[in-house]
Amino acid sequence: MDAYFFVRYLRMMAKILLPIWLVSWAVLLPIHGVGTTRDKTGLDQFTFGNVATTQQARYAAHIVLLFAGTCELNPSSSPCHMLS
C-alpha cells in the first residue's frame, strides 16, 4: 500500500513540476547563452553568472518565471489574485 501511494505521489509531482521545468529551460537557456560574455565554454555559458554587466535587465526573466510558477502551483496565493 505504501509503494502505491509513493508512486502516485511521484506521478503527481512529475505532472506539476515537469511543465515548469521545461518552460524555465526554454526561456532561461537562451537568455543566459545568447549575446553574453564569451569567456565561458560548454555548460558554463548557460550559468547565471554569464550574463554581462551591461545586460542585467535579463534577470527580470527569473522574476517573471518565479511569479508564473508560483501562480501555477498555488493559484490562491496573494500575488495571483492581482491577475484576476
C-alpha positions as CSV (number, residue, x, y, z in Angstrom):
1,M,0.0,0.0,0.0
2,D,2.8,2.4,0.8
3,A,4.5,1.7,-2.5
4,Y,1.3,2.5,-4.4
5,F,0.9,5.9,-2.7
6,F,4.6,6.7,-3.3
7,V,4.2,6.0,-7.0
8,R,1.1,8.2,-7.1
9,Y,3.0,10.9,-5.3
10,L,5.9,10.7,-7.8
11,R,3.4,10.8,-10.7
12,M,1.7,13.9,-9.3
13,M,4.9,15.7,-8.7
14,A,6.1,14.9,-12.2
15,K,2.8,16.3,-13.6
16,I,3.2,19.5,-11.6
17,L,7.0,20.2,-11.9
18,L,7.8,18.9,-15.4
19,P,6.0,21.6,-17.3
20,I,7.6,24.3,-15.1
21,W,11.0,22.8,-15.7
22,L,10.5,22.7,-19.5
23,V,9.3,26.2,-19.7
24,S,12.0,27.6,-17.5
25,W,14.7,25.9,-19.6
26,A,13.2,27.1,-22.8
27,V,13.2,30.6,-21.5
28,L,16.3,30.9,-19.4
29,L,18.9,29.0,-21.5
30,P,18.7,31.5,-24.4
31,I,18.7,34.4,-22.0
32,H,21.9,33.2,-20.4
33,G,23.6,31.9,-23.5
34,V,23.0,34.5,-26.3
35,G,24.9,37.7,-26.5
36,T,26.6,37.4,-23.2
37,T,30.3,37.2,-22.2
38,R,32.3,34.9,-24.4
39,D,35.0,33.6,-21.9
40,K,32.9,30.6,-20.9
41,T,32.6,27.3,-22.8
42,G,30.4,24.2,-22.5
43,L,27.6,24.3,-20.0
44,D,29.2,27.3,-18.2
45,Q,27.8,29.6,-20.8
46,F,24.3,28.9,-19.5
47,T,25.0,29.9,-15.9
48,F,23.6,32.8,-14.0
49,G,27.0,34.5,-13.8
50,N,27.5,34.5,-17.6
51,V,25.1,37.5,-18.1
52,A,27.2,40.6,-18.9
53,T,27.0,43.5,-16.5
54,T,25.5,45.6,-19.3
55,Q,22.7,43.1,-19.8
56,Q,21.4,42.8,-16.3
57,A,17.9,43.6,-17.4
58,R,17.8,39.9,-18.5
59,Y,17.5,38.9,-14.8
60,A,13.9,40.0,-14.9
61,A,13.0,36.8,-16.7
62,H,13.8,34.9,-13.5
63,I,11.3,37.0,-11.6
64,V,8.6,36.5,-14.2
65,L,9.1,32.8,-14.2
66,L,9.1,32.7,-10.4
67,F,5.8,34.6,-10.4
68,A,4.3,32.3,-13.1
69,G,5.4,29.1,-11.4
70,T,4.0,30.3,-8.1
71,C,0.7,31.1,-9.6
72,E,0.6,27.7,-11.3
73,L,1.4,25.8,-8.1
74,N,-0.8,27.8,-5.8
75,P,-3.5,29.9,-7.6
76,S,-4.9,31.1,-4.3
77,S,-1.7,32.9,-3.3
78,S,-1.9,36.7,-2.9
79,P,0.3,37.6,-6.0
80,C,-2.0,35.5,-8.2
81,H,-5.1,37.4,-7.0
82,M,-3.7,40.6,-8.6
83,L,-4.1,38.9,-12.0
84,S,-7.8,38.3,-11.7
